[in-house]
Amino acid sequence: MSIAAIPADVVTILAALFLLLGVPAILFAVVLLYTGYVRYDAEQYLEALEELEDEDEQHAPEESENR
């Protein structure tokens, strides 16, 4: 009886394999791509904040001397 559950048409078998393996693989790749972009964007943002913080620390003693 279990043999009857397997479709005989080759196109149907390929479609079933694509749905079982291909679609999850594509979704997984999209999620990895998105998380990679978010991580890259966060690193760029943190580097910019650190540069601004370093500039503020360098200018802070100069401002206190001018007072």
C-alpha positions as a Markdown table, in Angstrom:
| # | Residue | x | y | z |
|---|---|---|---|---|
| 1 | Met | 0.0 | 0.0 | 0.0 |
| 2 | Ser | 2.8 | 2.4 | 0.6 |
| 3 | Ile | 3.9 | 2.1 | -3.0 |
| 4 | Ala | 0.6 | 3.5 | -4.1 |
| 5 | Ala | 1.3 | 6.7 | -2.1 |
| 6 | Ile | 4.3 | 7.5 | -4.4 |
| 7 | Pro | 3.2 | 9.3 | -7.6 |
| 8 | Ala | 4.2 | 7.7 | -10.9 |
| 9 | Asp | 4.5 | 11.0 | -12.8 |
| 10 | Val | 8.1 | 12.3 | -12.8 |
| 11 | Val | 6.9 | 16.0 | -12.8 |
| 12 | Thr | 4.8 | 15.4 | -9.7 |
| 13 | Ile | 7.8 | 13.7 | -8.0 |
| 14 | Leu | 10.1 | 16.7 | -8.9 |
| 15 | Ala | 7.4 | 19.2 | -7.7 |
| 16 | Ala | 7.1 | 17.3 | -4.4 |
| 17 | Leu | 10.8 | 17.3 | -3.9 |
| 18 | Phe | 11.1 | 21.0 | -4.7 |
| 19 | Leu | 8.3 | 21.7 | -2.2 |
| 20 | Leu | 10.0 | 19.6 | 0.5 |
| 21 | Leu | 13.6 | 20.7 | 0.0 |
| 22 | Gly | 13.7 | 23.7 | -2.3 |
| 23 | Val | 11.2 | 26.0 | -0.7 |
| 24 | Pro | 12.6 | 25.6 | 2.8 |
| 25 | Ala | 16.2 | 26.1 | 1.4 |
| 26 | Ile | 15.1 | 29.3 | -0.3 |
| 27 | Leu | 13.4 | 30.7 | 2.8 |
| 28 | Phe | 16.4 | 29.8 | 4.9 |
| 29 | Ala | 18.7 | 31.6 | 2.4 |
| 30 | Val | 16.5 | 34.7 | 2.5 |
| 31 | Val | 16.5 | 34.8 | 6.3 |
| 32 | Leu | 20.3 | 34.4 | 6.4 |
| 33 | Leu | 20.7 | 37.1 | 3.8 |
| 34 | Tyr | 18.5 | 39.5 | 5.8 |
| 35 | Thr | 20.2 | 38.8 | 9.1 |
| 36 | Gly | 23.6 | 39.3 | 7.5 |
| 37 | Tyr | 22.4 | 42.7 | 6.1 |
| 38 | Val | 21.1 | 43.7 | 9.6 |
| 39 | Arg | 24.3 | 42.7 | 11.2 |
| 40 | Tyr | 26.4 | 44.6 | 8.7 |
| 41 | Asp | 24.2 | 47.7 | 9.0 |
| 42 | Ala | 24.5 | 47.5 | 12.8 |
| 43 | Glu | 28.3 | 47.3 | 12.7 |
| 44 | Gln | 28.4 | 50.3 | 10.4 |
| 45 | Tyr | 26.1 | 52.3 | 12.7 |
| 46 | Leu | 28.2 | 51.4 | 15.8 |
| 47 | Glu | 31.4 | 52.4 | 14.1 |
| 48 | Ala | 29.9 | 55.7 | 13.2 |
| 49 | Leu | 28.8 | 56.2 | 16.8 |
| 50 | Glu | 32.3 | 55.3 | 18.1 |
| 51 | Glu | 33.8 | 57.8 | 15.7 |
| 52 | Leu | 31.5 | 60.6 | 16.9 |
| 53 | Glu | 32.2 | 59.6 | 20.5 |
| 54 | Asp | 36.0 | 59.8 | 19.9 |
| 55 | Glu | 35.6 | 63.2 | 18.3 |
| 56 | Asp | 33.5 | 64.4 | 21.3 |
| 57 | Glu | 36.1 | 63.2 | 23.7 |
| 58 | Gln | 38.9 | 65.0 | 21.8 |
| 59 | His | 37.0 | 68.3 | 21.6 |
| 60 | Ala | 35.8 | 68.2 | 25.3 |
| 61 | Pro | 39.1 | 69.3 | 26.9 |
| 62 | Glu | 39.5 | 72.1 | 24.4 |
| 63 | Glu | 36.1 | 73.5 | 25.2 |
| 64 | Ser | 36.8 | 73.4 | 29.0 |
| 65 | Glu | 40.1 | 75.3 | 28.5 |
| 66 | Asn | 38.4 | 78.0 | 26.5 |
| 67 | Arg | 36.0 | 78.8 | 29.4 |
